[in-house]
């Protein structure tokens, strides 16, 4: 009995380690993606740098696992978690600052995941989880309302981030429900997105990467293809399998705190009241949704 408890504890500990790595890489993804947009990398260039590079690097593994990669369920995962999500999120970074992406992407994801997990996967959530979701939702609503009534043109970018969160929520729930190995899911996302998007990208060849330095292209290729796809997808997938979709979604709300703090000095972005309220609500919602249930469980055990 004690051995089983110890194994379960170790498994959960590894789950949180995977989650931490995913959080750190996701933070970097927000900053690197915004840097690419500011450096004149178009949405199409970002897509090809991310998935084209990954497809070339991992083509041997894709070929070895082709029977799994081209299953219809894997093709659905690739279309939703790769093509649809990435198009939405990169479009967001073309029009909205990194601070908005840092708050809306990981802040809204736990809400989308929790609702979709409830309806699609039958997951049940504690009252603490719903309280945390409600608090985070309030902050996100304040930020969106500030954008709507301000004179800046961030609305299209913010809407794109919201749509991206929906697609990622569907991907997360389906990944857990269909129980694909994280590495196989990663290969599926890379393959399906690249094969679908490349024909369109070829029509843009005369104008690709205009005005973009080789250094920026290299940085984007390494981070987007290796860090944000290969390592982050695997860590995220393993954390989802161990901790559950809802718990992982809630932990991703740590990203806004890290990314927002770094985005302001890196990109000289403005701090607004809406950003402050959203950040406070998302962090508070994370504490309520994840920390309080753990403390409550500890007290019951004692």
N, C-alpha and C positions, 0 to 999 in steps of 0.2 A: 504493500500500500504506500509506504513512504517513498519507495523507489519510483512508483508511478507518479506521485505528486512531484517529485524532484524532476522527473522527465518532462512533465507538463510545465513546470516552472521554467525549465531551461528552454523549452519550445517557445513559450511566451516571451522570454527575454530575447531570444533570437528574432522574434517577430518585431519587437520594438527597435532592435538594432537595424533591421531592414527598413523599418519605417523612418528612422532617423536619417539614414543615407538617402532615402527617397526625398525626404523633406529638404535636405541640403542641396541636392541636385536640382530639385524643382525651383528652389530659390534662385540658383544660378541660371536656370533656364529662363526665368522671367527677365533677369537683368541682361543676359546675353541676347535674348530675342529683341528686346527694346533697343539695345545697342546696334543690332543689325538693321532695324528699321530706321534708326537715325542716320545710319551710314548709307542709306539709299538702297538697301537690299529690298527688292520687291517681294510680295507675297509668294509669287511663283519661284523666285530664286531661293527663298527660305525653305520652301517645300522640297525643292530638288537637292539643296545642300544637305538637308536633314535626312531625307529618305534615300536619295540616290547614292550618297556616300555610304550609308548603312547597308544598302543592298549590295554594293560592290564588296565591302569589307566582310560581310557575312554570307556571301553567295555560296561558299562551300557548305555551310550549315543549312542553308535554305534548301540546297539540292539534296542533302542527306535526309532531311525531314520533309520532303516534298509531299509525301502521302498525307501527312498531318496538316501541313500548311494549306493545302488546297481542299480541305474538307469544307463543306458549305458553312458550318458554324464558324470556322476560323475565318472564312471570307467575310462573314458578317462582322466579326470582331475587328478585323482589319479595316473594313469600310467605316465603322463607327469610331473606333478608338484611334485610327490612324488618319484616314482621309478627311472625314467630316470634322473631327476634333481639331486637327492641325490647321485646316483651312480657316476655321472659325477663330482659333486663337491667334494665328499670325495676322489675320485681318484686324483683329483687335489691337495688336501692337502697332499697326500702321497708323491708327487714328487716336489711340488713347495712351496716356503716360504709363510708365512702369508701375507707379503707385496704384493706379486703378486696376491694372492687371494683378498686382500683388494682393489686393484686397478682394477683388471679385472672383478670381479663379479659385483659389483655395478656400475662400470664405463661403462661396455659394456651393461648392462641390459637396460638402457634407449634407447640405439640405437636399440637393438633388439625389444624392446616393441614398439617404435615409428614406425618402419618399418612394423612390423607385425600388429599393430593396424590400420595402413593406409590401408593395403591390406585385412585384415581379418574382421575388424570391421568398416571400413569406417571413422575412426577418421581423422580429418584434423588438421594440426599443423601450428602454426604461424611461421613466418620467424625467430623469436627469438629462437623458439624451434629447428629448423633445424640448425641455427647457433651454438647453444649450443652443439648439437649432433656432428656437424662437428669438433668443437674444441676438444671435448672429444675424438672423434675418432682418431684425430691426436696424442694425448698423448698415447692412447692404442697401436697404430701402432708403435710408437717409442719404447715402452716397449717390444713388441713382436719381433721387429727387433733386439733389444739389446740381447734378449734371444737367438734368432736364431744364431747370430754371436759370442756369447760368448762361453766359454769353460765349462759352467755349464750345468747340466742335468735337467733344469727346463722345457724344451719344452713340454714334455708329460703332465706335470701338467698344464701348461698354456693352452694347447689345450683343456684339460678337462674342464677348467674353461670357455673357449669360448663356448664349447658344452653345458655346464650347463646353460649359459646365454640364449642360444637359447631355451632350454626347458622351462626355467622360463618365457621367453617372450611369448611363446605359451600359457602356463598356465594362465598368467595374462590376456591376451586378451580374451581367452575363458571364464575365470571366469566372466569377465565383460559382455561378450556377452550373456552368458547363464543365468546370474543373479541368481546364487545359493547364498544362505545366506553364509556368511563367515564361520560360525561354521559348517554348513553342508559340505562345501568344505574341511574344516580341517579334519572332520571325514572321508570323502571319501578318502583323501590322506593317512591318517593313515591306514585305512582298506585295501585298494587295495594294497598298498605297502607291508604291513605285510603279507597278504595272498599269494602274489606272491613270495616274497623273502624267507619266512620261510622254505619251502621245501628244497631249495638249502642250506640254512644255517645249516639245520639238518645234512647234509652230512659232515660238518666241525667240528662237536662237539668234537672230540678228541683233537683238537688243538686251540679251541677258547680261547681268553683272555690270551694267554701265555705271561708271564712276565709283566703283567699289574696289578698295585696295585688296591685294592678294593676302595681306595679313588678316584682314577681317574675314575674308572667305575661308582661310585656313582655320581661324578660331571658331567660326560657325560650324564648319564641317566636323571638327573634332568634338566640340561640345554637344552639338545637336545629334550627331550620329552615334558617338561612342558613349558619352555621359548620359545625355537626356533620353536616348532610346535604349541602348543595350543595358547599361548598368541600372539606370533608374527604373526601366520597365520591369526588369527581373526583381529588383528589390521591392518595388511596389506590388508586383504580383505575389511574391512570397509573403509579404506583410498582410495582404488581403486574405490569403489562404489561412494564415495563422490567427490573425486578430479579427477577421471579418470585415466586410465592406464598410459597415457603418463606423466602426472604430477607426479604421484607416482613414476614412473620409474626414472624421473629426480631427485626427492628428495632423492632417494636412493644413488645418487652420493655423498652425504655427508659422507657416510660410509667410503670411502677410507681415508679421512683426519683423522678420529678418529682411525680407525683400524691401519693405517700405523704408526701413532705417537706412539701407544701403542706396536705394534709388535716389533719395533726395540729394545727397552730396555728389553722386556719380553723374546724374543727368540734370542737376540744378532744377529739380521739379518743385512746384509750390506745395506747401502744406496748407490745406483748407480745413475748415471746421467739419465738413462732411467726412474727410479722410480721417480726422481724429476720432470722431464719433464711431465711424465704421471700424476702425482699428481696435478701439476700446471694447466695442460690442463683440467683435469676433474673438478677441483674446479671452474676454469674460465668458463668452459662450463655450469656448473650448475648455476652459477650466470647469465650468458647470457640467458640461456634457461628458467629460472624460475623467477628471480628477475626483469629483464628488462620488461617483459610483464606486470607484476603487476604495476610497476612504470608508464609505458606508459598508462595503463588503468586509474590510479589515475589522471594523468595529463589531460586525456580526460574528465573525470567526472568534474574536477574543471573548 
